[in-house]
Amino acid sequence: MPQEPLKICLASSEFTPLAKTGGLADVASALSVFLGGKGHDIRVLIPLYSSIDTSTLEITQVDYLQNLPIKMGPHQFHYSIDTARLPGTELSIYLLRCPQLYDRPGVYTSGADEHLRFILLSRAAIEMCQHMGFAPDIFHCHDWHTSLIPLYLKTRYSWDRLFQNTRSVLTIHNIGYQGVFSADILPDLGLRHETDKLHQDDLASGMINFLRTGVLYADLLTTVSPNYAEEILGPEYGMGLQDILQQRRHSLVGILNGVDYKEWNPASDPLIPHTFDKRRIAGKKKNKLALMKELNLDCSDDMPLIGMVTRLTGQKGLDLVEQVVPDMMMQRRFAMAILGSGEPHYEHFFSWLQDRYRDRVCFYRGFNNKLAHEIEAGSDMFLMPSLFEPCGLNQMYSLRYGTVPIVRRTGGLADSVQQFDPSSGKGTGIVFNDYNATALGWAINFALDLYPEKTTWRKLMRNGMSMDYSWEQQGQHYIDLFYRLLGK
């Protein structure tokens, strides 16, 4: 007998393509589209930031969700909820409109009212369901921004029998961001009679940690790769939450993020000059030549090309790149195409590297979606030497595009890339273990030494192109998990 469709309310601070600063937006969006496509009733709520380009949206006001009052401590606001179709999909989403809080240049701010912006998102998600008479089977919360929902369901809104069978799931995308605020915000939480439910050690230290609160009260915790779920149980990656996660380890599940192969597919990608697949692999070299010419790189004698598309932060292992690549550029013959922006120190490093090797290094500061696709399609190798990587998506894009990933064995990189063994022909990339310059140097040299062996290299490419990390595969894990949580 077919299972009854799930009723899900998903609240997120980011949602591709409307509001995005990282992978959270991609996952929230792609998972919602997948669940809706499978016939589940999913109601998505995101803030209507003023930075969202609404020109592509046909926004309709929900008449019974207009100008609703809400009090947060001494603060009184009114909010409205509108609806629109997510561009390019059949998914309808809900937009939380409150200009006092969301009319800002970016998604996140350093303002004194930052906590209010996401208290409102959490409470509005619950109250939206109340006004709709919608009893979710699952409240799916994402990162610290909606981590108060599980506590609110058990306290402020526990009186409402609409939610008596509702379960909460909190997905941790990056434990490094926890939403830590001064305990001075306590009145704004609206939990005057339930302060004993907050983490008492945090309160004694004068702080309130939104993510820790969510970890305490969510019925189920997930994170974005199985390996990361293990890593955050220890002090190196737990970022101070490892003790409470250890206590809840039996409620913690790692599910590798999926990839949107409608967007990231070399056989149909409109952003690359030559389409190809694992049976028509010749187009790969054509993309490489086109990219290197576009970037004014030396493409003579089949110069190996290493690509990077990344945020320029310490998390991404860029200090190792600084230690290894300049000397290796003098010793080995290869080119690099780097796309990204971030910490000024790393921007200056890649600018210096480009100036020193004008015909072999191109650094594009900022983000360019078309160039990101071209680098994935045209590079021979893709470098991700991350210090930690909860999931990572670029290594999975690279696999599909026949671009051999060079990665460190951490988080989702360890779950999605297997070390290639030339003797057996098995494996999908180059994987190194230790976080040091020697290990990264070994990995790059291994790839450069293997590259001239064309038959072996094509085998490695095709191995990667055969992998399936689609949401059709990964999204089903969420559905199964939700049903198990509900006892269905």
Secondary structure, DSSP 8 states (H G I E B T S, - for coil): ------EEEEE-S-BTTTB-SSHHHHHHHHHHHHHHHTT-EEEEEEE--TTS-GGG---EE-GGGSSEEEEETTEEEEEEEEEEE-TTSS-EEEEEE-HHHH-SSSS----TTHHHHHHHHHHHHHHHHHHHT---SEEEEETGGGTTHHHHHHTTTTT-GGGTT-EEEEEES-TT---EEEGGGGGGGT-TT-GGGS-HHHHHTTEEEHHHHHHHH-SEEEES-HHHHHHTTSTTTSTT-HHHHHHTGGGEEE----B-TTTS-TTT-TTSSS---SSSTHHHHHHHHHHHHHTT---GGG--EEEEEEEESGGGTHHHHHHHHHHHHHHS--EEEEEEEE-HHHHHHHHHHHHHTTTTEEEEES--HHHHHHHHHH-SEEEE--S--SS-SHHHHHHHTT-EEEEESSHHHHHH--B-BTTTTB-SBEEE-SSSHHHHHHHHHHHHHHTT-HHHHHHHHHHHHT---BHHHHHHHHHHHHHHHHT-
